[in-house]
Amino acid sequence: MHLGVDSFVSAVTDPRSGHVVGPQERMAHLLEEIELADRVGLHSFGIGEHHRPEYYDSAPPVILGAAAARTSRIRLGSAVAVLSAADPVRVFQQFATLDLISGGRVDLVVGRGSFVEAFPLFGLSLADYDELFEEKLDLLLRIRATEQVTWSGRHRPPLTGQGVYPRPVQDPLPVWVGVGGTPESFVRAGLLGLPLMVAIIGGEPRRFAPLVDLYRRAGERAGHAPERLRVGLHVFGFVAENTRAAADTIYPGWHEMFTKVSAERGFAPPTRAQFDATSGPDGAFFMGDPDTVATKLRRVSEQLGGVDRVALQMTNPRLAHADLLRGIELLGTEVAPKVADL
């Protein structure tokens, strides 16, 4: 199993000093985090895409380009690129260019996104939420397969043999499909033979086993080799010297984030009891000391029939930079070796 980190590049208020970390300083911190992840041997670092005031990740390829110039081994990717609201031609060009800069270390994870601000921002209708993704994924894969593209759809002007450049180092450029809990999304990824990145942000990870099995069966029926049907997980988590410290460090920012989201979506405010339950042995959060996190990773991999990679989303708005750096260090030096044989 390969381990990595995903970041939504949230705005941060230092929990000890009350210092509000500005966007420029936050970007500097982020690049330090990615450099450290590279040094301690983590497999990947992903940058999300949001168009909200509390996040600074609206342009992931720009951030990843800066990271590529400062790293040598770690894979860099999206977490996820909101393909539904983007032009697949530009997405391919940006990530192909990034692949050239990084020497072939890019993974493009595409999805529909968990927030909807991108749709009105780019003049798109939420009524076309699923159709936009399906059509644009089709075009992205067509571009990946051939330089001169002939294609037509409902939401973009047709291509009539135009070339799309540059071409990446990796052939083909790795494209993963990011999914939540919709069975149709798992089936679509399986039929296309694309690797799957499952976002588990609540509930119990073992409950995703039937969906992962659905993905693998769809891929098998479509004639794809088992080694093509890779499964990754995007999960919320944190590693500290002990489990109580991990939870206490992360909880204030988690409460702030989910209080805001709950208010927007009409949900009840989150509680510490919910957080602690979700951080437990069967919950969705991978939280604790290195042994606790490694044990949970091994158990969840077994429950899901094998997992190729897991990325921990460890940033939040009340997490000190020093604490995040230590969490990344522990993930790379102490957790990763314990699950490397999976």
C-alpha positions in Angstrom: 0.0 0.0 0.0 1.2 3.5 -0.9 0.5 6.4 1.4 0.2 10.1 0.7 -1.3 13.4 1.7 -4.1 15.4 0.2 -4.5 19.1 0.9 -7.4 21.5 0.4 -5.0 24.4 1.3 -7.4 25.8 3.8 -7.0 29.2 5.3 -5.4 28.8 8.8 -5.6 30.5 12.1 -2.7 29.4 14.4 -4.4 27.8 17.4 -1.8 28.9 19.8 -1.0 32.4 18.8 -4.3 33.4 17.1 -2.2 34.5 14.1 -4.1 34.5 10.9 -1.9 32.9 8.2 -2.3 35.0 5.0 -2.5 33.4 1.5 1.2 34.1 0.6 2.4 32.6 3.9 0.0 29.7 3.6 1.4 28.9 0.1 4.9 28.9 1.5 3.9 26.6 4.2 2.2 24.3 1.7 5.4 24.0 -0.4 7.3 23.1 2.8 4.8 20.4 3.5 5.1 18.9 0.0 9.0 19.0 0.2 8.9 17.2 3.6 6.5 14.6 2.2 9.0 14.0 -0.6 11.9 13.7 1.8 10.2 11.2 4.2 9.3 8.9 1.3 5.6 9.4 1.0 4.1 8.2 -2.3 2.0 11.2 -3.3 0.7 14.6 -2.5 -2.6 15.8 -3.9 -4.1 19.3 -4.2 -7.9 19.8 -4.1 -9.9 22.3 -6.1 -12.3 24.7 -4.5 -13.7 28.1 -5.3 -14.6 29.2 -1.8 -13.0 31.9 0.4 -11.8 29.5 3.0 -9.6 27.6 0.5 -6.6 28.7 -1.6 -6.6 25.8 -4.1 -8.6 27.1 -7.1 -5.6 26.6 -9.4 -4.1 23.2 -8.5 -1.8 22.9 -11.6 0.0 26.1 -10.7 0.6 24.9 -7.1 1.7 21.5 -8.4 4.1 23.1 -10.9 5.9 24.9 -8.0 6.0 21.6 -6.1 7.4 19.7 -9.0 10.3 22.1 -9.2 11.1 21.5 -5.5 10.7 17.7 -5.3 12.3 14.7 -7.0 10.4 11.5 -6.3 6.9 12.1 -4.9 3.9 11.8 -7.2 1.8 14.9 -7.6 -1.8 15.1 -8.4 -5.3 16.6 -8.2 -7.6 15.7 -5.3 -9.8 16.1 -7.3 -9.9 18.3 -10.5 -13.5 19.3 -11.0 -13.8 18.1 -14.5 -17.5 18.9 -14.8 -16.8 22.6 -14.6 -13.6 22.6 -16.8 -12.5 22.3 -20.4 -11.0 18.9 -20.9 -8.6 20.3 -23.5 -7.1 22.7 -21.0 -7.1 20.2 -18.2 -5.1 17.8 -20.3 -2.7 20.5 -21.5 -2.1 21.7 -17.9 -1.5 18.2 -16.5 0.6 17.1 -19.5 2.8 20.2 -19.0 3.0 19.4 -15.3 4.0 15.8 -16.2 6.9 17.2 -18.3 8.1 19.5 -15.5 8.0 16.7 -13.0 9.6 14.0 -15.1 6.5 11.8 -15.3 5.2 12.0 -11.7 1.6 13.2 -12.2 -1.7 11.6 -11.4 -4.9 13.3 -12.6 -7.8 12.5 -10.4 -11.1 13.8 -11.8 -14.5 14.1 -10.3 -17.6 16.2 -9.9 -16.6 17.9 -6.7 -18.3 18.0 -3.3 -19.1 21.7 -3.5 -21.1 23.4 -6.3 -19.6 26.9 -6.5 -17.7 26.1 -9.7 -20.9 25.6 -11.7 -22.4 29.1 -11.5 -18.8 30.6 -11.6 -18.2 29.1 -15.0 -21.7 29.6 -16.3 -22.9 25.9 -16.0 -26.2 24.5 -14.8 -26.4 22.1 -11.8 -29.2 20.4 -13.7 -26.4 19.0 -16.0 -24.3 17.9 -13.0 -23.9 14.2 -14.1 -24.1 14.7 -17.9 -21.3 17.3 -17.8 -19.0 14.9 -16.1 -19.8 11.9 -18.3 -19.3 13.9 -21.5 -16.1 15.7 -20.4 -14.6 12.5 -19.2 -15.2 11.0 -22.6 -13.5 13.9 -24.3 -10.5 13.8 -21.8 -10.0 10.1 -22.5 -10.2 10.7 -26.2 -7.5 13.4 -26.0 -5.4 11.1 -23.9 -5.6 8.4 -26.6 -4.8 10.5 -29.6 -3.1 13.7 -30.6 -5.6 14.7 -33.3 -9.1 14.6 -31.8 -12.4 14.2 -33.5 -15.3 14.5 -31.0 -18.7 16.1 -30.5 -21.0 16.6 -27.5 -23.7 18.8 -26.2 -21.8 21.0 -23.8 -18.7 22.0 -25.8 -18.0 22.9 -29.5 -16.9 19.9 -31.5 -13.3 19.0 -32.3 -12.6 18.1 -35.9 -9.1 16.7 -35.9 -7.3 19.5 -34.0 -4.1 18.5 -32.2 -3.9 18.8 -28.4 -0.4 19.5 -27.1 2.0 19.0 -25.3 1.9 15.3 -24.8 3.0 14.0 -21.4 6.0 11.9 -20.4 3.7 9.1 -19.2 1.8 7.3 -22.0 -1.0 7.2 -21.1 -1.3 10.0 -18.5 -2.8 8.3 -15.4 -6.4 9.3 -15.0 -8.2 8.3 -11.8 -12.0 8.7 -11.2 -12.8 10.3 -7.8 -16.1 9.0 -6.5 -18.3 9.3 -3.4 -21.1 6.8 -2.7 -23.0 6.6 -6.0 -23.1 3.1 -7.4 -23.3 4.4 -11.0 -20.0 6.2 -10.5 -18.3 3.0 -9.4 -19.8 1.1 -12.4 -18.7 3.8 -14.8 -15.1 3.7 -13.6 -15.1 -0.1 -13.8 -16.5 -0.2 -17.4 -13.8 2.3 -18.5 -11.1 0.4 -16.8 -9.9 3.5 -14.8 -8.4 3.4 -11.4 -10.8 4.5 -8.6 -10.3 7.0 -5.8 -12.9 6.7 -3.2 -13.6 9.6 -0.9 -14.7 8.3 2.5 -15.6 11.2 4.7 -18.2 9.6 7.0 -19.7 6.3 8.0 -17.7 3.1 8.2 -15.2 2.3 5.4 -16.3 -1.4 5.4 -19.7 -0.3 4.0 -17.9 0.7 0.8 -17.0 -3.0 0.2 -20.1 -3.8 -2.0 -19.4 -0.7 -4.1 -15.8 -1.5 -4.6 -16.8 -5.1 -5.5 -19.3 -3.6 -8.0 -16.5 -1.6 -9.6 -14.3 -4.7 -9.9 -17.1 -6.8 -11.4 -18.0 -4.1 -13.9 -14.4 -3.9 -14.9 -14.1 -7.6 -15.3 -17.2 -7.8 -17.4 -15.8 -5.1 -19.6 -12.7 -7.2 -20.2 -10.2 -5.2 -18.2 -7.3 -6.9 -16.5 -7.4 -6.9 -12.7 -4.2 -5.0 -12.4 -5.9 -2.0 -14.1 -8.7 -1.9 -11.5 -6.8 -0.2 -8.8 -8.5 1.3 -5.7 -7.3 4.3 -3.7 -8.9 6.0 -0.7 -9.1 9.7 0.2 -9.7 9.9 3.9 -9.7 12.4 6.7 -6.9 11.8 9.2 -4.0 12.8 11.3 -0.9 11.2 12.9 0.6 12.4 16.2 2.7 11.0 19.0 -0.4 9.5 20.7 -4.0 9.0 19.8 -5.4 11.6 22.2 -3.0 14.2 21.0 -4.0 13.5 17.4 -7.7 13.9 18.1 -7.3 17.0 20.3 -5.1 18.7 17.7 -7.5 18.1 14.8 -10.9 18.6 16.5 -11.1 22.4 16.7 -10.5 22.8 13.0 -12.8 19.9 12.1 -15.6 21.4 14.2 -15.1 24.8 12.5 -15.2 23.3 9.0 -18.2 21.0 9.6 -20.2 23.6 11.5 -20.0 25.8 8.4 -20.9 23.0 6.0 -23.7 21.8 8.2 -25.2 25.2 8.4 -25.1 25.6 4.6 -26.7 22.2 4.0 -29.3 22.3 6.8 -27.7 19.6 8.9 -27.4 19.6 12.7 -24.2 21.0 14.1 -21.4 18.4 14.6 -20.4 17.3 18.1 -17.3 16.0 19.8 -19.1 12.7 20.4 -19.6 12.3 16.6 -16.0 13.2 16.0 -14.7 10.6 18.5 -17.0 7.9 17.2 -15.9 8.6 13.6 -12.3 8.4 14.8 -12.7 5.0 16.4 -11.7 1.6 15.1 -14.6 1.3 12.6 -15.0 5.0 11.7 -14.0 6.9 8.7 -11.3 9.0 10.2 -7.7 7.6 10.3 -6.6 9.2 13.5 -4.0 8.4 16.1 -0.5 7.3 16.8 1.4 5.5 14.1 0.5 2.0 15.2 -3.2 2.9 15.5 -3.3 4.4 12.0 -1.3 1.5 10.5 -3.6 -1.1 12.1 -6.6 0.6 10.8 -5.1 0.9 7.3 -4.4 -2.9 7.3 -8.0 -3.7 8.5 -9.7 -1.4 6.0 -7.6 -2.8 3.1 -8.7 -6.3 4.1 -12.3 -5.2 4.3 -12.3 -3.7 0.8 -10.5 -6.6 -0.8 -7.2 -4.7 -1.2 -6.3 -1.1 -1.5 -3.4 0.2 -3.6 -3.1 3.7 -2.1 -4.5 5.9 0.7 -4.2 9.7 0.9 -4.8 11.4 4.3 -6.5 14.8 4.1 -4.7 16.3 7.1 -5.1 20.1 6.8 -7.7 22.1 8.6 -8.3 25.8 9.6 -7.0 25.4 13.2 -3.9 23.3 12.6 -0.5 24.8 13.4 2.1 24.4 10.6 4.6 22.7 13.0 2.0 20.1 13.9 1.1 19.4 10.3 4.8 19.0 9.5 5.2 16.5 12.3 2.1 14.6 11.2 3.6 14.3 7.7 6.9 13.1 9.1 5.3 10.4 11.2 3.1 9.2 8.3 6.2 8.8 6.1 8.7 7.5 8.6 6.6 5.3 10.9 3.2 4.5 9.3 4.2 3.9 5.7 6.8 1.2 6.5 4.1 -0.7 8.5 1.8 -1.1 5.5 4.4 -1.3 2.7 3.8 -5.1 2.4 0.1 -4.8 1.6 
